[in-house]
Amino acid sequence: MTEPRAPRLRLSVPGRPLPTVAAAYLVAAALMVSACSISGEPAASSPDLSARSVTAADFPAGAASRIPPPAVANALADVTGAPMPGQAATEVSPPDCAPVPVSAEGAVAFLGPGPGERSTLTSIVAGVDTPLDDVVGLAERCPQTTTTTYGASSTITTEVLPPPPAPDGVDTATIRRTTVTGGGVASTTSALSLLGERDGVRVYTEYRWPAAGSVPQEASAALDELFVKAIAAAFG
């Protein structure tokens, strides 16, 4: 019997080349789609959160694309810091500092270019079964962790910053992660995430850029604006 081939998935951002992180989402998504089609096991149903998500028009200049559903799990892992789906070889040190994975069932994600060079803006709305306080508590308890996958190690420094304002009843948090990967010639990636949550639904908006240091003012303003729109879309 011939195994079905993984479908070709494309994600483009108007006027910009595909960011590396988005390409990684798509490669993993294609593998997952192939595996699911071979196993024949149906996916669990979950409420579709499309009506509670921002759209491409909510990003700067309307330049964004919806991440294909099979790749949303990888986008969530990237934004939350959890291991990518299927990466059983990933080790986190200290072990009790591994972030809890968030289910991609019903989740919706958009990716667009950020104001800075090789930067991105991401928005995700997803259902969760743990409170936002748990995410903040883990970040405060684990300011520095190391992840190792197939011998490649990264050191992640996590900071909890003052939470952004939001409507009554919506819990919020601000988390910054700086990831240094490699040995002799290390690469650095920073991500600033604004989170909002109410009644089991969580919103993530993230600005990611390939450097350390402070967030440029233009990027901070763009992230704040996207977060306000994401909160309005998710919680009214």
C-alpha positions as CSV (number, residue, x, y, z in Angstrom):
1,M,0.0,0.0,0.0
2,T,1.4,3.4,-0.9
3,E,1.4,5.9,1.9
4,P,-0.3,9.2,1.1
5,R,2.0,12.1,0.6
6,A,1.9,15.1,2.9
7,P,0.2,18.0,1.3
8,R,2.1,21.1,0.2
9,L,1.2,24.0,2.5
10,R,1.9,27.6,1.7
11,L,1.8,30.7,3.8
12,S,2.7,34.1,2.4
13,V,2.7,37.6,3.8
14,P,1.9,40.3,1.3
15,G,5.1,42.1,0.3
16,R,7.4,40.0,2.5
17,P,9.3,36.7,2.3
18,L,8.0,33.9,4.5
19,P,9.6,34.3,8.0
20,T,11.8,31.3,9.1
21,V,9.5,30.6,12.0
22,A,6.5,30.3,9.8
23,A,8.3,27.9,7.4
24,A,9.0,25.7,10.4
25,Y,5.3,25.7,11.3
26,L,4.5,24.5,7.8
27,V,7.0,21.7,7.6
28,A,5.9,20.2,10.9
29,A,2.3,20.7,9.9
30,A,2.8,18.7,6.7
31,L,4.3,15.9,8.6
32,M,1.4,15.9,11.1
33,V,-1.2,15.9,8.4
34,S,0.5,12.9,6.7
35,A,0.7,11.0,10.0
36,C,-3.0,11.6,10.7
37,S,-4.1,10.5,7.3
38,I,-2.1,7.3,7.7
39,S,-3.5,6.4,11.1
40,G,-7.1,7.1,10.2
41,E,-7.9,8.3,13.7
42,P,-10.5,11.1,13.7
43,A,-9.5,14.3,15.4
44,A,-11.4,15.4,18.5
45,S,-14.0,18.1,17.9
46,S,-13.7,21.5,19.7
47,P,-15.4,24.8,19.3
48,D,-14.1,26.8,16.4
49,L,-12.8,30.1,17.7
50,S,-12.7,31.8,14.2
51,A,-15.4,34.3,15.2
52,R,-13.3,35.3,18.2
53,S,-10.1,36.0,16.4
54,V,-8.6,39.0,14.7
55,T,-8.2,39.1,11.0
56,A,-5.4,40.0,8.6
57,A,-6.9,43.5,8.4
58,D,-6.1,44.0,12.1
59,F,-2.4,43.8,11.5
60,P,-0.2,46.8,10.4
61,A,-1.1,47.6,6.8
62,G,-3.3,44.5,6.8
63,A,-0.2,42.3,6.1
64,A,-0.8,39.0,7.7
65,S,-1.9,35.4,6.8
66,R,-3.9,32.9,8.7
67,I,-1.7,30.0,9.8
68,P,-3.1,26.7,8.3
69,P,-4.9,24.7,11.0
70,P,-2.4,21.8,10.9
71,A,0.3,24.2,11.8
72,V,-1.4,26.0,14.7
73,A,-0.1,23.4,17.2
74,N,3.5,24.4,16.2
75,A,2.7,28.1,16.4
76,L,1.2,27.6,19.9
77,A,4.3,25.6,21.0
78,D,6.5,28.4,19.8
79,V,4.6,31.2,21.5
80,T,4.2,29.3,24.8
81,G,7.7,27.9,24.9
82,A,6.4,24.3,25.1
83,P,8.1,21.6,23.0
84,M,6.9,21.2,19.5
85,P,4.4,18.4,18.9
86,G,6.1,15.1,18.3
87,Q,9.5,16.3,19.8
88,A,9.7,13.6,22.4
89,A,13.5,14.0,22.4
90,T,13.3,17.5,23.9
91,E,14.5,17.8,27.4
92,V,13.9,20.9,29.7
93,S,16.1,21.7,32.6
94,P,15.0,22.1,35.3
95,P,12.4,19.5,34.4
96,D,9.5,21.1,36.3
97,C,10.0,24.3,34.3
98,A,8.5,22.9,31.1
99,P,5.5,25.0,30.0
100,V,2.2,23.2,29.7
101,P,1.2,22.6,26.1
102,V,-2.0,24.4,24.9
103,S,-4.4,22.4,22.7
104,A,-4.7,23.6,19.1
105,E,-8.3,22.2,18.7
106,G,-10.4,25.1,17.6
107,A,-7.6,27.6,17.9
108,V,-6.9,30.3,15.3
109,A,-3.6,31.9,14.5
110,F,-2.4,34.7,12.3
111,L,1.2,35.7,11.4
112,G,2.4,38.9,9.9
113,P,5.6,40.9,9.5
114,G,6.6,43.2,12.3
115,P,7.9,46.8,12.1
116,G,11.6,45.7,12.5
117,E,13.8,43.8,10.1
118,R,13.1,40.0,10.2
119,S,10.5,40.5,12.9
120,T,7.1,39.0,13.1
121,L,3.7,39.7,14.8
122,T,1.6,36.7,15.9
123,S,-2.0,36.5,17.2
124,I,-3.5,33.3,18.6
125,V,-6.8,32.6,20.3
126,A,-7.2,29.2,22.0
127,G,-9.1,27.3,24.5
128,V,-7.3,26.5,27.7
129,D,-8.0,24.4,30.9
130,T,-5.4,26.1,33.2
131,P,-5.6,29.6,34.5
132,L,-3.3,32.4,33.4
133,D,-2.0,32.6,36.9
134,D,-0.3,29.3,36.3
135,V,1.6,30.6,33.3
136,V,2.7,33.7,35.2
137,G,3.7,31.6,38.2
138,L,5.8,29.3,36.1
139,A,7.6,32.2,34.4
140,E,8.4,33.8,37.8
141,R,9.6,30.5,39.2
142,C,11.8,29.6,36.2
143,P,13.6,32.8,35.1
144,Q,16.2,30.7,33.2
145,T,15.8,27.3,31.5
146,T,17.7,25.1,29.0
147,T,16.1,23.0,26.3
148,T,17.9,20.3,24.4
149,T,16.6,18.6,21.3
150,Y,18.8,16.0,19.6
151,G,21.9,17.6,21.1
152,A,21.1,21.2,20.2
153,S,20.7,23.4,23.3
154,S,19.0,26.7,23.9
155,T,19.0,28.9,27.0
156,I,15.8,30.8,27.6
157,T,15.6,33.8,29.9
158,T,12.1,34.7,31.0
159,E,10.8,37.9,32.5
160,V,7.4,38.8,33.8
161,L,6.6,42.4,33.1
162,P,3.7,44.6,34.2
163,P,0.4,43.3,32.6
164,P,-1.4,45.4,30.0
165,P,-4.7,47.0,30.7
166,A,-7.9,45.2,29.7
167,P,-11.7,45.3,30.2
168,D,-13.1,44.1,33.6
169,G,-13.1,40.4,34.0
170,V,-10.2,39.8,31.6
171,D,-6.9,38.6,33.2
172,T,-3.7,39.8,31.5
173,A,0.0,39.2,31.6
174,T,3.2,40.3,29.8
175,I,6.0,37.8,29.3
176,R,9.3,38.3,27.6
177,R,11.6,35.5,26.5
178,T,15.1,35.8,25.2
179,T,16.5,32.6,23.6
180,V,20.2,32.0,22.9
181,T,20.9,29.0,20.7
182,G,24.2,27.5,19.7
183,G,27.8,27.4,20.9
184,G,30.6,29.4,19.3
185,V,28.4,31.5,17.1
186,A,25.2,31.8,19.0
187,S,22.0,33.2,17.7
188,T,19.6,35.3,19.8
189,T,15.9,35.6,19.4
190,S,13.6,37.7,21.6
191,A,9.8,37.6,22.0
192,L,7.5,39.9,23.9
193,S,4.0,38.4,24.5
194,L,0.8,40.0,25.8
195,L,-1.8,37.5,27.1
196,G,-5.4,37.9,28.0
197,E,-7.8,35.3,29.3
198,R,-11.4,34.9,30.4
199,D,-13.7,31.8,30.8
200,G,-11.3,29.3,29.4
201,V,-10.3,31.3,26.3
202,R,-6.8,32.8,26.0
203,V,-5.4,35.3,23.6
204,Y,-1.7,35.6,22.7
205,T,-0.2,38.4,20.8
206,E,3.6,38.3,20.3
207,Y,6.3,40.5,18.7
208,R,9.4,38.4,17.8
209,W,12.7,39.8,16.6
210,P,16.2,38.3,16.0
211,A,18.2,40.2,18.6
212,A,18.4,41.0,22.3
213,G,17.9,44.5,23.8
214,S,14.8,46.6,24.3
215,V,11.7,46.6,22.1
216,P,11.7,49.4,19.5
217,Q,9.0,52.0,20.2
218,E,7.3,51.4,16.9
219,A,7.1,47.7,17.5
220,S,5.8,48.1,21.0
221,A,3.0,50.4,19.7
222,A,2.1,47.9,17.0
223,L,2.0,45.0,19.5
224,D,-0.2,47.0,21.9
225,E,-2.6,47.9,19.1
226,L,-2.9,44.3,18.0
227,F,-3.5,43.1,21.6
228,V,-6.3,45.6,22.0
229,K,-7.9,44.3,18.8
230,A,-7.4,40.7,19.8
231,I,-9.0,41.3,23.2
232,A,-12.0,43.0,21.6
233,A,-12.4,40.2,19.1
234,A,-12.2,37.5,21.7
235,F,-14.1,39.0,24.6
236,G,-16.2,41.8,23.1
